[in-house]
């Protein structure tokens, strides 16, 4: 048994560190983030389904049991006596030699909990501001469509947004069309039609995105999933962002240009309230 160096100490390699080696060395894994509301992990089945689809892309889905993943999340929520907060379900390919091991240990499952309401209520009153990220999202990459541990593009996009005092960075694909935010999907409203980039534009098909589209259609609001030019944002009546923790967040400005009147719009508020009731 060998030794490894970690944070100023020598440890035997069987002391836990190397169980994480595929994540640390290669980003070889997946994760899902779920909102906890009223003690329930919201849309747990949908999140696990998406994770399993990602595991199939990476080639280790057969080693995972969806029911066991659901139990791990529920047990973590119960152990933390959680009523409000979020959990992150992380699955890492098991240890094995080389870049793509022909045989490996079972995947490692990690569930972590964070208490509290994810975003302050006043943020929904003022809305988010965004910028366009300077580099493109590659819509041809399979990594765009799974929630992998390789999040460096998103981190760099968020870094650009923070440097400009914005809340979110919006990616454009290699053809110049909008695709998604660093942590969100994007919607705009124009002439009472909800418009959002189609999945082929290069985006993670968000669980909240899917729910919002369904709720909008059930309410009789037309929904168009299609390629969206960035300049369409400035012709929109309103816009908003979605993810499991944001839920439905108004987007009021991009690159310091107001969207609509620069305030959360009526369709955004309607869908936010409808989503809150539905969940």
C-alpha positions in Angstrom: 0.0 0.0 0.0 1.4 3.4 -1.0 1.4 6.9 0.4 -0.2 10.1 -0.8 0.3 13.7 0.1 -2.8 15.8 1.0 -2.9 19.3 2.6 0.4 19.0 4.4 0.1 15.4 5.5 1.2 12.0 4.2 -1.7 9.5 4.2 -1.9 5.9 3.3 -3.7 5.6 0.0 -6.5 3.5 1.5 -7.5 6.3 3.9 -10.4 7.5 1.8 -8.8 10.0 -0.6 -8.4 7.7 -3.6 -12.0 6.7 -3.6 -12.4 10.2 -5.1 -9.6 9.9 -7.6 -11.8 9.7 -10.7 -13.5 13.0 -9.7 -10.2 14.7 -8.6 -8.1 13.6 -11.6 -10.6 13.5 -14.4 -13.9 15.1 -13.4 -15.3 11.7 -14.1 -18.8 11.8 -12.6 -22.2 13.5 -12.5 -24.3 15.4 -10.1 -27.8 16.7 -9.5 -28.9 19.5 -7.2 -32.4 19.3 -5.7 -34.4 21.8 -3.7 -35.8 20.6 -0.4 -39.2 22.1 0.4 -41.4 21.1 3.3 -39.0 18.2 4.0 -39.3 16.8 0.5 -36.6 16.6 -2.3 -38.5 18.1 -5.2 -38.8 16.2 -8.5 -36.5 13.5 -7.2 -37.5 11.0 -9.8 -36.8 13.4 -12.7 -33.4 14.3 -11.3 -32.4 10.6 -11.0 -33.7 9.9 -14.5 -31.4 12.7 -15.9 -28.5 11.4 -13.9 -29.0 7.9 -15.2 -29.1 9.2 -18.7 -25.8 10.9 -18.1 -24.3 7.8 -16.6 -25.3 5.9 -19.8 -23.3 8.5 -21.8 -20.3 8.0 -19.5 -20.7 4.2 -19.5 -21.4 3.3 -15.9 -25.2 3.3 -15.7 -25.4 -0.5 -15.3 -23.6 -0.2 -12.0 -26.2 2.2 -10.5 -29.6 1.5 -9.0 -32.0 4.4 -9.2 -33.9 3.2 -6.2 -30.7 3.2 -4.1 -29.9 6.7 -5.2 -33.3 7.9 -4.2 -33.0 6.3 -0.8 -29.6 7.9 -0.3 -31.1 11.3 -1.0 -34.1 10.7 1.3 -32.0 9.3 4.1 -29.7 12.4 4.0 -32.7 14.8 4.1 -34.2 12.8 7.1 -30.8 12.7 8.9 -30.5 16.5 8.6 -34.1 17.0 9.8 -34.3 19.2 6.8 -37.4 21.3 6.0 -35.8 23.9 3.7 -32.5 23.7 1.8 -30.9 21.7 -1.0 -29.1 18.5 -1.5 -26.4 17.6 -4.0 -26.3 14.0 -5.3 -22.8 13.2 -6.7 -21.9 10.0 -8.5 -18.3 9.2 -9.3 -17.0 6.4 -11.5 -15.3 3.7 -9.3 -11.5 3.4 -9.2 -9.8 1.8 -12.1 -6.5 2.2 -14.1 -6.1 4.6 -17.0 -8.2 7.2 -18.6 -11.1 4.8 -19.4 -10.8 1.7 -17.3 -12.2 -1.5 -18.8 -13.1 -2.6 -15.3 -13.6 -0.4 -12.2 -14.9 -0.5 -8.7 -18.6 0.3 -8.1 -19.4 4.0 -8.5 -19.1 6.2 -5.4 -22.3 8.0 -4.3 -22.0 11.2 -2.2 -25.0 13.2 -1.0 -24.4 16.6 0.7 -26.9 18.9 2.3 -27.1 22.7 2.6 -29.8 24.3 4.9 -31.8 27.4 4.3 -33.7 29.0 1.4 -31.4 29.2 -1.6 -32.1 32.7 -2.7 -33.4 35.7 -0.7 -37.0 36.9 -1.5 -35.8 40.4 -2.4 -33.8 39.0 -5.4 -37.1 38.0 -7.0 -38.4 41.6 -6.6 -35.3 43.2 -8.2 -34.5 40.4 -10.7 -31.2 39.2 -12.1 -28.8 41.0 -14.4 -26.7 39.1 -16.9 -23.9 39.4 -19.4 -23.0 37.4 -22.5 -20.0 35.1 -21.8 -17.1 35.9 -24.2 -16.5 32.4 -25.4 -18.9 30.0 -27.1 -20.6 26.9 -25.8 -19.9 23.9 -28.2 -23.4 22.6 -29.0 -21.7 19.5 -30.6 -20.1 18.4 -27.4 -21.9 15.5 -25.6 -20.8 17.2 -22.3 -23.2 20.0 -22.8 -26.2 17.7 -22.4 -25.1 16.0 -19.2 -24.5 17.4 -15.7 -20.9 16.3 -15.4 -18.3 17.2 -12.7 -16.4 19.1 -15.4 -17.8 22.6 -14.7 -14.8 24.8 -15.6 -16.6 26.5 -18.6 -19.4 27.4 -16.2 -17.0 28.7 -13.6 -15.2 30.9 -16.1 -18.5 32.2 -17.4 -19.6 33.0 -13.8 -16.2 34.6 -13.2 -16.8 37.0 -16.2 -20.3 37.8 -14.9 -19.0 38.6 -11.4 -16.3 40.8 -12.8 -18.9 42.9 -14.5 -21.2 43.0 -11.4 -23.8 40.7 -13.0 -25.7 37.8 -11.4 -25.4 35.4 -14.4 -23.5 34.8 -17.6 -25.3 33.7 -20.8 -23.7 31.4 -23.2 -24.0 31.6 -27.0 -23.2 28.5 -29.1 -20.8 28.3 -32.0 -23.4 29.6 -34.4 -24.0 32.7 -32.2 -27.4 31.6 -30.9 -28.4 31.7 -27.2 -28.2 28.4 -25.4 -28.1 28.7 -21.5 -26.7 30.4 -18.5 -23.8 29.2 -16.4 -26.3 27.6 -14.0 -29.7 28.3 -15.6 -32.0 27.9 -18.6 -33.3 31.0 -20.2 -36.8 32.1 -21.3 -38.1 35.2 -22.9 -41.7 36.4 -23.5 -42.8 38.3 -26.6 -46.4 39.0 -27.6 -47.7 36.5 -25.0 -45.5 33.7 -26.4 -42.9 32.0 -24.2 -39.7 31.4 -26.2 -36.7 29.3 -25.1 -33.7 27.9 -26.9 -34.2 24.4 -28.1 -32.1 21.6 -26.6 -30.1 21.2 -29.9 -28.8 24.8 -29.4 -26.6 23.3 -26.8 -28.0 23.3 -23.3 -28.6 21.0 -20.3 -32.3 20.0 -20.4 -33.3 21.4 -17.0 -35.8 19.7 -14.8 -37.3 23.1 -13.9 -37.3 24.1 -17.5 -39.3 21.0 -18.4 -41.8 21.7 -15.6 -42.2 25.4 -16.5 -42.9 24.5 -20.2 -45.5 22.1 -19.1 -47.2 24.5 -16.7 -47.2 27.3 -19.4 -48.9 25.0 -22.0 -51.4 23.8 -19.4 -52.3 27.5 -18.8 -52.8 28.1 -22.5 -49.6 30.1 -23.0 -47.9 29.2 -26.4 -44.4 27.9 -26.0 -41.8 28.0 -28.8 -38.6 25.9 -28.4 -36.3 27.1 -31.2 -32.9 28.8 -32.0 -32.9 32.2 -30.3 -30.8 35.1 -31.4 -29.2 37.1 -28.5 -30.7 40.4 -29.8 -34.2 38.9 -29.3 -33.7 39.5 -25.6 -33.8 43.3 -26.2 -37.1 43.0 -28.2 -38.7 40.9 -25.5 -41.4 42.1 -23.1 -39.8 40.2 -20.3 -37.4 37.3 -19.5 -36.5 34.9 -16.8 -34.1 32.2 -15.7 -34.8 28.7 -14.3 -33.1 26.0 -12.3 -33.9 23.8 -9.3 -32.8 26.4 -6.7 -33.7 29.7 -8.6 -37.0 28.1 -9.6 -38.3 31.1 -11.7 -36.0 34.2 -11.5 -36.8 37.4 -13.4 -34.1 38.5 -15.8 -34.4 42.3 -16.0 -31.2 43.4 -17.9 -28.4 42.0 -20.1 -25.2 43.9 -20.8 -26.7 46.8 -18.9 -29.6 47.0 -21.3 -33.1 46.7 -19.8 -35.4 43.9 -20.9 -38.9 45.3 -21.3 -39.4 47.9 -18.6 -36.5 46.5 -16.5 -38.9 45.0 -13.9 -40.2 41.4 -13.3 -42.9 40.9 -15.9 -46.5 39.6 -15.4 -45.9 36.3 -17.2 -42.8 35.7 -15.1 -44.7 36.4 -11.9 -47.6 34.2 -13.0 -45.3 31.2 -13.8 -43.3 31.7 -10.6 -46.5 31.5 -8.6 -47.9 28.6 -10.6 -44.6 26.7 -10.1 -44.6 27.4 -6.4 -48.1 25.9 -6.1 -47.3 22.9 -8.3 -44.2 21.9 -6.4 
